[in-house]
Amino acid sequence: MKTVFFECEEWEKKYLVQHLAGQNVQFLPKPLSGETVAYATDAEAISVFIYSTLTREVLEKLPQLKSISTRSTGYDHIDLAYCKERGILVCNVPEYGTHSVAEHTFALILALSRHIVESVDKTRRGNFDLRGLMGFDLYGKTIGVVGVGSIGRSVIQIAKGFGMRVVATTENPSEIEAKAHGITLLDLKELLSVSDIITLHVPLTKKTRHMINSKNIRRCKKGSLLINTARGGVVETEAIVKGLEEKILAGVGLDVLEEECFVKEERQLLSGRFLAECDLKTQLLNHVLLTQENVIVTPHNAFHSREALTKILDVTVGNILGVASGNRQNIVEA
């Protein structure tokens, strides 16, 4: 079975060649489009990322095609209705950064609670004065988890290991058995008022945009920490500034900022096309929050672990081989 990989970075190609040894594979750095479709006219399988737009017009030029494996969670770049009509199977990568993002969340929490950045800066200057560096224990504190999908549940698991009290809010209470996990489900207003640490793990939708805003920031428990490793637009920047100025928030840990370029898939951040189109440095260099001492900003790096990136490729390899062997997995339905 001939498989053509589009939008394939060199680090991906090296891994895929090794793990698809013996398979008939071809790699192109460009997206699949009307201009590049000729490279795959005899392909039975293709693998793409989100910059490939798989319309009816493009797919009609692939008469041998039996399956599409997108190296992303999202699949809105693929005409699923036409694929169903043709009997073309579409597979995705349902999730890949669960543990990476959850662990990065706690890296930010610990950096703030124990003044890690300030401590390192001081000692590098030869200053071993402990004044101003008193932190606080996570044990016994209340963490409010907003969103209990796979990442939120991983955060809860880590929090329980620290001996924290966990409260959570979710649009879909059936996602988690609160009693079994030893947590308390609250609405957002209640969660903000009782949490020593608030951490966000929801997708960016019309409903979640600015779910933390200038109006409800004052509901937060005085002296709490706010952590966002989800999407920048979930939090209104003005609300963070207000929360810090009024000393409602003692600190903020952000892996995402409202003003950064629109990101559909974290894997975009590693692609040459995204880097060419989105000048993050220029957009964020003068951001008001970067100069705040009690704010830690990381460059949308929470997903970026060896294991998370490897999982994308492992799942993709499994999807391709699974279709070929009849052991289908991660099939997306129209």
C-alpha positions as a Markdown table, in Angstrom:
| # | Residue | x | y | z |
|---|---|---|---|---|
| 1 | Met | 0.0 | 0.0 | 0.0 |
| 2 | Lys | 1.5 | 3.3 | -1.1 |
| 3 | Thr | 1.2 | 6.1 | 1.5 |
| 4 | Val | 2.1 | 9.7 | 0.9 |
| 5 | Phe | 2.9 | 12.0 | 3.8 |
| 6 | Phe | 2.2 | 15.7 | 3.2 |
| 7 | Glu | 3.4 | 18.6 | 5.4 |
| 8 | Cys | 6.1 | 16.4 | 6.8 |
| 9 | Glu | 8.8 | 18.0 | 8.8 |
| 10 | Glu | 12.3 | 16.4 | 8.8 |
| 11 | Trp | 12.0 | 15.2 | 12.4 |
| 12 | Glu | 8.8 | 13.4 | 11.5 |
| 13 | Lys | 10.2 | 11.9 | 8.4 |
| 14 | Lys | 13.1 | 10.4 | 10.2 |
| 15 | Tyr | 10.9 | 8.7 | 12.8 |
| 16 | Leu | 8.3 | 7.5 | 10.2 |
| 17 | Val | 10.9 | 5.9 | 7.9 |
| 18 | Gln | 12.1 | 3.9 | 10.9 |
| 19 | His | 8.7 | 2.8 | 12.1 |
| 20 | Leu | 7.2 | 2.1 | 8.6 |
| 21 | Ala | 10.2 | 0.1 | 7.4 |
| 22 | Gly | 9.2 | -2.1 | 4.5 |
| 23 | Gln | 6.2 | 0.1 | 3.6 |
| 24 | Asn | 5.9 | 2.0 | 0.4 |
| 25 | Val | 6.1 | 5.6 | 1.7 |
| 26 | Gln | 6.7 | 9.0 | 0.2 |
| 27 | Phe | 7.2 | 12.4 | 1.9 |
| 28 | Leu | 6.5 | 15.9 | 0.9 |
| 29 | Pro | 7.0 | 19.1 | 3.0 |
| 30 | Lys | 4.2 | 20.9 | 1.2 |
| 31 | Pro | 0.4 | 20.6 | 2.1 |
| 32 | Leu | -1.9 | 18.6 | -0.1 |
| 33 | Ser | -3.6 | 20.9 | -2.6 |
| 34 | Gly | -4.6 | 21.1 | -6.2 |
| 35 | Glu | -1.0 | 21.8 | -7.0 |
| 36 | Thr | 0.6 | 18.9 | -5.1 |
| 37 | Val | -2.1 | 16.3 | -5.5 |
| 38 | Ala | -0.3 | 14.8 | -8.6 |
| 39 | Tyr | 2.3 | 13.3 | -6.2 |
| 40 | Ala | -0.4 | 11.0 | -4.8 |
| 41 | Thr | -2.6 | 10.0 | -7.7 |
| 42 | Asp | -1.7 | 6.4 | -7.2 |
| 43 | Ala | -1.7 | 6.5 | -3.4 |
| 44 | Glu | -4.0 | 4.2 | -1.4 |
| 45 | Ala | -3.3 | 6.1 | 1.8 |
| 46 | Ile | -2.3 | 9.7 | 2.7 |
| 47 | Ser | -1.3 | 11.4 | 5.9 |
| 48 | Val | -1.7 | 15.2 | 6.3 |
| 49 | Phe | -1.7 | 18.0 | 8.8 |
| 50 | Ile | -4.2 | 20.9 | 9.1 |
| 51 | Tyr | -2.8 | 23.1 | 6.3 |
| 52 | Ser | -3.9 | 20.5 | 3.8 |
| 53 | Thr | -7.5 | 21.3 | 2.6 |
| 54 | Leu | -9.0 | 18.0 | 1.5 |
| 55 | Thr | -12.0 | 19.2 | -0.6 |
| 56 | Arg | -14.1 | 17.1 | -2.9 |
| 57 | Glu | -12.2 | 18.6 | -5.9 |
| 58 | Val | -8.8 | 17.5 | -4.5 |
| 59 | Leu | -10.0 | 14.1 | -3.3 |
| 60 | Glu | -11.6 | 13.3 | -6.7 |
| 61 | Lys | -8.1 | 13.4 | -8.2 |
| 62 | Leu | -7.1 | 10.5 | -5.9 |
| 63 | Pro | -8.9 | 7.5 | -7.4 |
| 64 | Gln | -7.0 | 4.9 | -5.5 |
| 65 | Leu | -7.4 | 6.5 | -2.1 |
| 66 | Lys | -8.7 | 4.3 | 0.7 |
| 67 | Ser | -7.7 | 6.1 | 3.9 |
| 68 | Ile | -6.6 | 9.5 | 5.3 |
| 69 | Ser | -4.7 | 9.8 | 8.5 |
| 70 | Thr | -4.5 | 13.3 | 9.8 |
| 71 | Arg | -1.7 | 14.0 | 12.3 |
| 72 | Ser | -4.0 | 16.3 | 14.3 |
| 73 | Thr | -7.0 | 16.0 | 16.7 |
| 74 | Gly | -9.1 | 18.3 | 14.5 |
| 75 | Tyr | -10.4 | 17.2 | 11.1 |
| 76 | Asp | -12.4 | 20.2 | 9.8 |
| 77 | His | -9.9 | 20.5 | 6.9 |
| 78 | Ile | -11.3 | 17.2 | 5.5 |
| 79 | Asp | -14.6 | 16.8 | 3.5 |
| 80 | Leu | -16.0 | 14.0 | 5.6 |
| 81 | Ala | -19.2 | 13.8 | 3.7 |
| 82 | Tyr | -17.4 | 13.1 | 0.4 |
| 83 | Cys | -15.1 | 10.6 | 2.2 |
| 84 | Lys | -18.2 | 8.8 | 3.4 |
| 85 | Glu | -19.7 | 8.8 | -0.1 |
| 86 | Arg | -16.4 | 7.3 | -1.5 |
| 87 | Gly | -15.9 | 4.9 | 1.4 |
| 88 | Ile | -12.6 | 6.6 | 2.3 |
| 89 | Leu | -11.7 | 6.0 | 6.0 |
| 90 | Val | -10.5 | 9.0 | 8.0 |
| 91 | Cys | -8.5 | 8.6 | 11.2 |
| 92 | Asn | -7.2 | 11.3 | 13.6 |
| 93 | Val | -5.1 | 11.5 | 16.8 |
| 94 | Pro | -7.7 | 12.0 | 19.5 |
| 95 | Glu | -5.2 | 13.3 | 22.1 |
| 96 | Tyr | -1.5 | 13.5 | 22.6 |
| 97 | Gly | -0.5 | 16.1 | 25.2 |
| 98 | Thr | -2.5 | 15.0 | 28.2 |
| 99 | His | 0.4 | 14.4 | 30.6 |
| 100 | Ser | 2.7 | 17.0 | 29.1 |
| 101 | Val | 0.2 | 19.8 | 29.7 |
| 102 | Ala | -0.8 | 18.6 | 33.1 |
| 103 | Glu | 2.8 | 18.4 | 34.3 |
| 104 | His | 3.6 | 21.8 | 32.8 |
| 105 | Thr | 0.6 | 23.2 | 34.7 |
| 106 | Phe | 2.2 | 22.0 | 37.9 |
| 107 | Ala | 5.6 | 23.4 | 36.8 |
| 108 | Leu | 4.0 | 26.8 | 36.7 |
| 109 | Ile | 2.2 | 26.3 | 40.0 |
| 110 | Leu | 5.4 | 25.3 | 41.7 |
| 111 | Ala | 7.4 | 28.0 | 40.1 |
| 112 | Leu | 5.0 | 30.6 | 41.6 |
| 113 | Ser | 4.3 | 28.9 | 44.9 |
| 114 | Arg | 8.1 | 28.5 | 45.7 |
| 115 | His | 9.4 | 31.6 | 43.8 |
| 116 | Ile | 11.6 | 29.5 | 41.6 |
| 117 | Val | 12.3 | 32.1 | 39.0 |
| 118 | Glu | 13.3 | 34.8 | 41.5 |
| 119 | Ser | 15.4 | 32.3 | 43.5 |
| 120 | Val | 17.4 | 31.2 | 40.4 |
| 121 | Asp | 17.9 | 34.9 | 39.3 |
| 122 | Lys | 19.2 | 35.8 | 42.7 |
| 123 | Thr | 21.6 | 32.9 | 43.1 |
| 124 | Arg | 23.0 | 33.5 | 39.6 |
| 125 | Arg | 23.9 | 37.0 | 40.8 |
| 126 | Gly | 25.6 | 35.6 | 43.9 |
| 127 | Asn | 22.8 | 36.7 | 46.1 |
| 128 | Phe | 21.7 | 34.1 | 48.7 |
| 129 | Asp | 19.4 | 36.3 | 50.7 |
| 130 | Leu | 16.1 | 34.4 | 51.4 |
| 131 | Arg | 14.1 | 37.6 | 52.1 |
| 132 | Gly | 11.1 | 37.8 | 49.7 |
| 133 | Leu | 11.4 | 34.1 | 48.8 |
| 134 | Met | 9.0 | 32.5 | 51.3 |
| 135 | Gly | 6.7 | 30.2 | 49.5 |
| 136 | Phe | 3.7 | 28.1 | 50.5 |
| 137 | Asp | 2.9 | 24.4 | 50.6 |
| 138 | Leu | 0.4 | 22.9 | 48.1 |
| 139 | Tyr | -0.6 | 20.3 | 50.7 |
| 140 | Gly | -4.0 | 21.1 | 52.0 |
| 141 | Lys | -4.7 | 23.9 | 49.5 |
| 142 | Thr | -7.8 | 23.9 | 47.3 |
| 143 | Ile | -7.2 | 23.7 | 43.6 |
| 144 | Gly | -10.1 | 24.6 | 41.2 |
| 145 | Val | -9.9 | 22.7 | 38.0 |
| 146 | Val | -12.0 | 24.3 | 35.2 |
| 147 | Gly | -12.7 | 21.6 | 32.6 |
| 148 | Val | -12.3 | 17.9 | 33.4 |
| 149 | Gly | -11.4 | 16.4 | 30.0 |
| 150 | Ser | -8.3 | 14.2 | 29.7 |
| 151 | Ile | -6.0 | 17.0 | 30.7 |
| 152 | Gly | -8.2 | 18.2 | 33.6 |
| 153 | Arg | -8.4 | 14.6 | 34.9 |
| 154 | Ser | -4.6 | 14.3 | 34.8 |
| 155 | Val | -4.2 | 17.6 | 36.7 |
| 156 | Ile | -6.6 | 16.2 | 39.3 |
| 157 | Gln | -4.6 | 13.1 | 39.7 |
| 158 | Ile | -1.4 | 15.0 | 40.2 |
| 159 | Ala | -3.1 | 17.4 | 42.7 |
| 160 | Lys | -4.3 | 14.5 | 44.8 |
| 161 | Gly | -0.7 | 13.3 | 45.0 |
| 162 | Phe | 0.2 | 16.6 | 46.5 |
| 163 | Gly | -2.5 | 16.2 | 49.1 |
| 164 | Met | -4.7 | 19.0 | 47.7 |
| 165 | Arg | -8.4 | 19.5 | 48.0 |
| 166 | Val | -9.9 | 19.4 | 44.5 |
| 167 | Val | -13.0 | 21.2 | 43.3 |
| 168 | Ala | -13.9 | 21.3 | 39.7 |
| 169 | Thr | -16.4 | 22.6 | 37.2 |
| 170 | Thr | -17.5 | 21.1 | 33.9 |
| 171 | Glu | -20.2 | 21.5 | 31.3 |
| 172 | Asn | -20.5 | 17.8 | 31.2 |
| 173 | Pro | -20.6 | 16.3 | 34.8 |
| 174 | Ser | -20.8 | 12.8 | 33.3 |
| 175 | Glu | -17.2 | 13.2 | 32.2 |
| 176 | Ile | -16.1 | 12.4 | 35.7 |
| 177 | Glu | -17.3 | 10.5 | 38.8 |
| 178 | Ala | -16.8 | 13.2 | 41.4 |
| 179 | Lys | -17.2 | 10.9 | 44.4 |
| 180 | Ala | -14.9 | 8.2 | 43.0 |
| 181 | His | -12.2 | 10.8 | 42.3 |
| 182 | Gly | -12.6 | 12.5 | 45.6 |
| 183 | Ile | -13.5 | 15.9 | 44.2 |
| 184 | Thr | -16.3 | 18.4 | 44.6 |
| 185 | Leu | -18.2 | 19.7 | 41.6 |
| 186 | Leu | -19.1 | 23.4 | 41.8 |
| 187 | Asp | -20.3 | 26.1 | 39.4 |
| 188 | Leu | -17.7 | 28.6 | 38.2 |
| 189 | Lys | -18.7 | 31.3 | 40.6 |
| 190 | Glu | -18.3 | 29.0 | 43.6 |
| 191 | Leu | -15.1 | 27.6 | 42.3 |
| 192 | Leu | -13.5 | 31.0 | 42.0 |
| 193 | Ser | -14.4 | 32.0 | 45.5 |
| 194 | Val | -12.9 | 28.9 | 47.3 |
| 195 | Ser | -9.9 | 28.0 | 45.2 |
| 196 | Asp | -6.3 | 28.9 | 46.3 |
| 197 | Ile | -5.2 | 27.9 | 42.7 |
| 198 | Ile | -7.4 | 28.2 | 39.6 |
| 199 | Thr | -6.3 | 26.2 | 36.6 |
| 200 | Leu | -8.0 | 26.2 | 33.2 |
| 201 | His | -8.4 | 23.2 | 30.9 |
| 202 | Val | -11.2 | 24.0 | 28.4 |
| 203 | Pro | -11.2 | 24.5 | 24.6 |
| 204 | Leu | -11.7 | 27.9 | 23.2 |
| 205 | Thr | -15.3 | 28.3 | 22.0 |
| 206 | Lys | -17.9 | 31.1 | 21.9 |
| 207 | Lys | -19.0 | 29.9 | 25.3 |
| 208 | Thr | -15.6 | 29.8 | 27.0 |
| 209 | Arg | -14.1 | 33.0 | 25.5 |
| 210 | His | -13.4 | 35.3 | 28.3 |
| 211 | Met | -14.9 | 32.9 | 30.9 |
| 212 | Ile | -12.5 | 34.6 | 33.3 |
| 213 | Asn | -13.2 | 38.3 | 32.8 |
| 214 | Ser | -13.1 | 41.8 | 34.3 |
| 215 | Lys | -16.5 | 41.1 | 36.0 |
| 216 | Asn | -15.9 | 37.8 | 37.7 |
| 217 | Ile | -12.2 | 38.2 | 38.5 |
| 218 | Arg | -13.2 | 39.9 | 41.7 |
| 219 | Arg | -15.0 | 36.7 | 42.7 |
| 220 | Cys | -11.6 | 35.0 | 43.0 |
| 221 | Lys | -10.3 | 34.2 | 46.5 |
| 222 | Lys | -7.9 | 36.9 | 47.6 |
| 223 | Gly | -4.3 | 35.9 | 47.1 |
| 224 | Ser | -5.1 | 33.0 | 44.7 |
| 225 | Leu | -3.0 | 31.9 | 41.7 |
| 226 | Leu | -4.4 | 31.7 | 38.2 |
| 227 | Ile | -3.0 | 29.2 | 35.7 |
| 228 | Asn | -3.8 | 29.0 | 32.0 |
| 229 | Thr | -2.3 | 26.3 | 29.8 |
| 230 | Ala | -5.5 | 26.0 | 27.7 |
| 231 | Arg | -6.1 | 28.8 | 25.2 |
| 232 | Gly | -5.3 | 32.5 | 25.6 |
| 233 | Gly | -8.8 | 33.7 | 24.7 |
| 234 | Val | -10.3 | 31.9 | 27.7 |
| 235 | Val | -9.0 | 34.7 | 29.9 |
| 236 | Glu | -9.5 | 38.4 | 29.3 |
| 237 | Thr | -6.1 | 40.1 | 29.6 |
| 238 | Glu | -7.6 | 43.1 | 31.3 |
| 239 | Ala | -9.0 | 40.8 | 34.0 |
| 240 | Ile | -5.5 | 39.5 | 34.8 |
| 241 | Val | -4.1 | 43.1 | 35.0 |
| 242 | Lys | -7.0 | 44.1 | 37.2 |
| 243 | Gly | -6.6 | 41.0 | 39.4 |
| 244 | Leu | -3.0 | 41.7 | 40.0 |
| 245 | Glu | -3.4 | 45.5 | 40.5 |
| 246 | Glu | -6.1 | 45.0 | 43.1 |
| 247 | Lys | -4.1 | 42.2 | 44.7 |
| 248 | Ile | -6.9 | 39.7 | 44.2 |
| 249 | Leu | -4.4 | 37.4 | 42.4 |
| 250 | Ala | -1.0 | 36.8 | 44.1 |
| 251 | Gly | 0.4 | 35.3 | 40.9 |
| 252 | Val | -0.3 | 34.2 | 37.4 |
| 253 | Gly | 1.2 | 31.4 | 35.3 |
| 254 | Leu | 0.5 | 31.5 | 31.6 |
| 255 | Asp | 1.5 | 29.2 | 28.7 |
| 256 | Val | -0.9 | 31.1 | 26.4 |
| 257 | Leu | -1.8 | 34.7 | 25.9 |
| 258 | Glu | -4.9 | 36.2 | 24.4 |
| 259 | Glu | -3.0 | 38.1 | 21.8 |
| 260 | Glu | -1.0 | 35.3 | 20.3 |
| 261 | Cys | -1.8 | 34.0 | 16.8 |
| 262 | Phe | -4.7 | 31.7 | 16.5 |
| 263 | Val | -3.7 | 28.1 | 17.2 |
| 264 | Lys | -5.9 | 25.2 | 16.2 |
| 265 | Glu | -3.4 | 22.5 | 17.0 |
| 266 | Glu | -0.3 | 22.8 | 19.2 |
| 267 | Arg | 1.7 | 20.9 | 16.6 |
| 268 | Gln | 1.3 | 24.0 | 14.4 |
| 269 | Leu | 3.8 | 25.8 | 16.5 |
| 270 | Leu | 6.6 | 23.5 | 15.2 |
| 271 | Ser | 5.8 | 23.9 | 11.5 |
| 272 | Gly | 7.7 | 26.2 | 9.3 |
| 273 | Arg | 4.5 | 27.6 | 7.8 |
| 274 | Phe | 3.2 | 28.7 | 11.2 |
| 275 | Leu | 6.5 | 30.3 | 12.1 |
| 276 | Ala | 6.6 | 32.2 | 8.8 |
| 277 | Glu | 3.0 | 33.4 | 9.1 |
| 278 | Cys | 3.0 | 34.3 | 12.8 |
| 279 | Asp | 5.6 | 36.5 | 14.3 |
| 280 | Leu | 5.0 | 35.7 | 17.9 |
| 281 | Lys | 8.0 | 37.6 | 19.1 |
| 282 | Thr | 6.8 | 40.9 | 17.6 |
| 283 | Gln | 3.3 | 40.3 | 18.9 |
| 284 | Leu | 4.2 | 39.4 | 22.4 |
| 285 | Leu | 7.5 | 41.2 | 23.2 |
| 286 | Asn | 5.8 | 44.3 | 24.6 |
| 287 | His | 3.0 | 42.4 | 26.3 |
| 288 | Val | 1.9 | 44.2 | 29.5 |
| 289 | Leu | 2.1 | 40.9 | 31.5 |
| 290 | Leu | 5.7 | 40.1 | 30.6 |
| 291 | Thr | 7.2 | 42.7 | 32.9 |
| 292 | Gln | 5.1 | 41.7 | 36.0 |
| 293 | Glu | 7.3 | 40.0 | 38.6 |
| 294 | Asn | 4.5 | 37.7 | 39.9 |
| 295 | Val | 3.6 | 36.6 | 36.3 |
| 296 | Ile | 5.4 | 33.7 | 34.6 |
| 297 | Val | 4.9 | 33.3 | 30.9 |
| 298 | Thr | 6.1 | 30.3 | 28.9 |
| 299 | Pro | 5.9 | 30.3 | 25.0 |
| 300 | His | 3.0 | 27.9 | 24.5 |
| 301 | Asn | 5.3 | 25.1 | 25.4 |
| 302 | Ala | 3.1 | 22.9 | 27.6 |
| 303 | Phe | 2.4 | 20.3 | 24.9 |
| 304 | His | 6.1 | 20.2 | 23.8 |
| 305 | Ser | 7.5 | 17.0 | 25.2 |
| 306 | Arg | 9.3 | 14.2 | 23.5 |
| 307 | Glu | 6.6 | 11.8 | 24.5 |
| 308 | Ala | 3.7 | 14.0 | 23.3 |
| 309 | Leu | 5.2 | 14.5 | 19.8 |
| 310 | Thr | 6.2 | 10.8 | 19.6 |
| 311 | Lys | 2.6 | 9.9 | 20.4 |
| 312 | Ile | 1.3 | 11.8 | 17.4 |
| 313 | Leu | 3.5 | 9.8 | 15.1 |
| 314 | Asp | 2.9 | 6.5 | 16.9 |
| 315 | Val | -0.9 | 6.9 | 16.7 |
| 316 | Thr | -0.6 | 7.9 | 13.0 |
| 317 | Val | 1.5 | 4.8 | 12.2 |
| 318 | Gly | -1.0 | 2.7 | 14.1 |
| 319 | Asn | -3.9 | 4.3 | 12.2 |
| 320 | Ile | -2.2 | 3.6 | 8.8 |
| 321 | Leu | -1.2 | 0.0 | 9.6 |
| 322 | Gly | -4.6 | -0.6 | 11.3 |
| 323 | Val | -6.5 | 0.3 | 8.2 |
| 324 | Ala | -4.2 | -1.9 | 6.1 |
| 325 | Ser | -4.7 | -4.9 | 8.4 |
| 326 | Gly | -8.4 | -4.4 | 9.1 |
| 327 | Asn | -7.7 | -3.5 | 12.7 |
| 328 | Arg | -9.2 | 0.0 | 12.3 |
| 329 | Gln | -8.8 | 2.6 | 15.1 |
| 330 | Asn | -9.5 | 6.3 | 15.7 |
| 331 | Ile | -12.0 | 6.4 | 12.8 |
| 332 | Val | -13.8 | 9.8 | 12.4 |
| 333 | Glu | -17.4 | 9.6 | 11.3 |
| 334 | Ala | -19.1 | 12.2 | 9.1 |
